Amino acid sequence: VGGMGVGWVGGWLGAELKKGGFASHGNGVGRSRNNLQVALERACVERIGTDVSEAVSEADVVVLATPVDAFPSLLAVVAGAAPSEAIVTDVGSVKRSVCEAAATAGLASRFVGAHPMAGGVSSGAECANAGLFDGRVVALTPTAASGERARETVSSMWRSVGGEILVLGAAEHDHVVAASSHLPQMVSIGLAAACAQHDRPELFARLVAAGFASVTRTAVSDPAMWRAIVAANGDEIASAMDGFAEVWRRLRQAVGSGDLDTVQSIMETAAAFKGRKPT
């Protein structure tokens, strides 16, 4: 397996693939020598380097685990350097753009997009942890051009680390994830940024409750990663934000006017929805 990016997700995927019996050897590629060294010391990979072509030259499977804006250039290199039978996949949270980039690179028949729902705010191989993918949904987005061997290989790869496979279209994935994953990130950022302007910051810091900490947990996520996600899925994220803004407008109006029935109705709707979801 050749891994492009050996951070929190990509790094531990390499270790779990060996543990699950899918891979016997892994090459890790990245820009940070320190992070690559940590990945090597933690046995996430057996070899490290910064040369993509060299890392994938003998790979049976290539996994892209970098920010999504790097995918087009990486796929172009992989197309020219990896064996002609190598299967290519990724772990990005946006799927339309990577599927299009794979097709442009001439990899459509050998590519299946993947998105493990195991993200977090951590980064770097030192944050990788065992069991990261166990029982987690992994969305796979094969296209009409994806070959059967590619579909089976990528499915087997994720099942070997305990993933629960969900197959859907790239556009459908990006539409749903915009609301289920990308919108919460925007809300977290927005709330933290708004409260950063509070007129009593010293008192605010002493009166922070668990709810604020929970809602703003992801506000410290990597800005570079999220710039790339917004660039790739901005239309769907903006639409999800518009839907949230309308509910917020109704809630704000009800709170301001003392319309407690509407406040309660919105809360009951939220509670009923949350009751159907994992905590």
N, C-alpha and C positions, 0 to 999 in steps of 0.2 A: 504494500500500500504506500502510495506517495501522498503526503499531506501538505497542502499549502496553508500554512498557519498552524501553530501549535499552542494556541492559547487555552482558555478555560474549556471550551467545547472541543476544538480540534485536537488539543493535546491529549485529553483523556479518552477521546474516541480511539486514538491509536492504542492506548493501553488496554482498553476494554475489548477491542477487536482481537487482540492476541489472547486475552483471557477467555473470550468466548469461542476461540478456535477458528475464527474467520481468517485471520492473518498470522503469518509466521514472522514477518519482518516489516518494519515501517521506516520510511525516510521522512524526516521533517524539514520543511523549508520555512524560513522566516527572515525578518530584517534585524531583529534584536538578538545579538549573540548571547546575551545574558539569559534571555527567555529560552532560547534553543538549548543552552547548557542545562537549564533546569529541567526541560523536557527530557533530555538525555539521562540526567541523573535520576529522574523519577520513572524511568523505563517506559515513557510514553512512546518513544521511538528508539531505533538502534543506531541510526545515522542522522546527522544534522548538517545543514549547509544553507547557503543563500542562493545557490544556482538552481533555478526551477528545472531547466532542461536536464541537468544531471540527475536530479532527484527522481524524475519521472521516466527516465530512459529505459528502465526495466520493470516498471510498475504494472501490475495487473489491474489495479484500481487506483484512481486518483481522486482525492477529496479536497475540495476547495473550502477553507475555513477562515478566510480573510474577510475584511469589510467588503460589501457587495460591489462597491465601485471599482474594485480591483479585478473583478471576475472577467470582464472582456479581454483585458491584456493577458491575464493568466491563461485563459482558455486558448488564446491564439498561440501561446508558447507550447501549451500541452499538446495541441493539435499537431504541431510540428516535431515534438520531441518524444512523446510517449509511443509505445508500441501500437500498431494499428488496431489491435484487438482490445486495448485497455478500455475499461469502463470508467466513465467520469461522472462525478456527482458533487454535491456541495452541501453546506449546512446553513445557508443564508435564510433570513426571514422574509425575503421578497423573491418571488419565483418567476414572474413574467419576464423581467429583464434578463435573468440568467438563462432561461430557456431560449430567449431570442439570441443572446450572445453565443450560446453553444451552437445554435444553428448557423450563425454567421461564421463561426470558426470551423464549420464542417464536421461537427461532433454530434449532430442531432440524433443519429441512430445509436450512439454509444452513451448518451447522456440521459440521466434521470435526476431531476431536482429533488432535494430533500430538505425538510425543515424540522429538526427535533424540537419539541416544545419543552426545552430544558434550559432556557436562557436565564440570565441573571445579571447582576451589576458588576461581577468580578471579571478580571481579565488576567491573562498570563497563565503559564503552565503551573506556577506555584499554587494556583487556586483550584486546579483540577481535583476532582474527588471521585472515588469509586462509586459505582451505582448511579451515576448521573443520569443515565438514560433508562434505567430499569422501570418499566411500567409507564413510561412517558409516551405520549402520542408522537409519532413521526409522520409528518405529512409528506407523501411522495407525489410528484407532479410530472408523470411521464407525458410526453406529447404523442401525437399520432405517428411521429417518425421514430420514436424510441423503440429499439429492438427488444425482442423477448428476452434475450440473454442479459441485456442491460437492466430490464425490469426485475428479473429474477435475482440478479447479482446484488443490486442495491437493496431489494427487499430482504434478502438473506443477511446482508451486512448488518442492517438495523435490527433484525430479529435476534442476531447473535449477541447483541448487547442489551437485550431486554426490551426493545422498542415495540410499541403497538402501532402497526401500520395502518394509515388512512390514506387512500388514493383519491385524488381529486384534481381538477384542472388548475393550471397556474393562475388564471384570472380569478377563479372562485376562491382559491387560497388567499390571494392578495386582498380581495374584498373582505373576507371574514377576518383575517388577521389584522387588517387595519383597525377594526373595532375591538378585537379581543386582546391585542398585544400592543399595537402602535399607538392607539388612542390613550390607553392607560399611561404610557410613557409621556405623552404630551400633557396629560392632566397632572402627572407628577411634577414635571418640569414647571408647568404654569403655576401650580400652587406654591412650590418652593420659591420661584422667582417673585411671585406676588408678596409672599410673606417676608422676603428679603428686604422689602421696602417699608416694613411696618414702622410706625412712628415711635414705638417703644421696644427696640430690638433687645435691649438688655433684660427687660422684663419678659418679653416673649420667649427668650431662650430658657427662662426658668419655669415657664408655664406650659411647656410643650407636653402634650399627652401622647399616649400610644397611637391614637388615631392619626395624628399628623405624621409621626415617624413611619407608620405603615404605608400611608398614601404616598409619601414622598420618598420611599425607599429607593426607587429607581432614578431619582433625580441626579444621582452621582454617576450614572452610566457614561460610558465613553462617548464624548461628543462627536468624534470622528466617525465612529460606527453609525451613530444616529443621523449624522449629515448624509451619509451614503444611503441609508434606508429611506429618509424623507425624499431624497433626490429620485430614488427608484420607484417609490409608491406614494408620492405626494398627492396625487389625485384622489386615491382611495382614502388616505389619511384625512385630507381636508373634508371629504364627504362625511366621514365618521365624526369629525370634530363639529361639523354643522349639525348633525343629529344630536350630539351631546349639548351643543349650545342652545338648541330649541328646548330641550328638557330643562336645562339650567335656567333659561329665561322664564319658563313657567314656574319653576320652583322659586326663583328670585322674586317674581311678581306675587306669588302666594305668600311668601314670608313677609314681604314688605307691606302687604295689604292686610295681613292678619287672617288670611284665608286658610285656616288650619285644616279644613276638610281636604283641600287640594294637597297640602303638605302631607297629610296622612295617606292620601290616595297614592301619591308618588312613592312614599316610603313603602307602602304595602306592595306596590308593583315591583320595586327594587328587591324587597325581601323575598317575594315569591320567585323571582328570577334567580337570585342568589341561592335559594334553597335547592335549585336544580343543579348547581355547579359544585365542583370540588372546592374545599376550603383552601 
